[in-house]
Amino acid sequence: MREWYERFHDTDFTAYQRSGEAAGVSIVRDMAEDVSTAGKWIDVIDMNTFTHTSGCLGFNWIIVELFPRITVPEYTNDRELNRYLCWQAAHEDIAAHRSRGHHGEKHLVLCSLYKMDDRDYGYRVLASRPVHQKQISRIRSEEDSIVRQIREKRKPTLTMFHMA
């Protein structure tokens, strides 16, 4: 089955959609109430995912970096095209910020997957907090240990990241 985003023939956009990064951006933008994303692009810089028994993609955590928007895309009536235009603008703006050595606010967002009804699953944000690069490096180096704790407890908590 051909996915909707393949119509744009952009391998980077296809990879972004398939990796779960697009879902991670949506979760942070729409559900992480403690993360102020208004007027900002959301760049997923790290995430830990798993495939649920339902086949859905689950997230243990998402780490994002936020950058001010430079470009405002000209949107159309085509929702799918608008997603692509938004991704293009974000991709270009974030690259411009990084080329200038800019660093954005970074946030750790903890998620869980829950059953909404017989067929559908949804995401719930459990917690979030600002983080800095040293904390991100520690999370990456302790990833296996953190994932083991999450599996044992069945959901992530900030204490597992030594950030209560």
Order of alpha helices (4+ residues) and beta strands (2+ residues): alpha-alpha-beta-beta-alpha-beta-beta-alpha-alpha
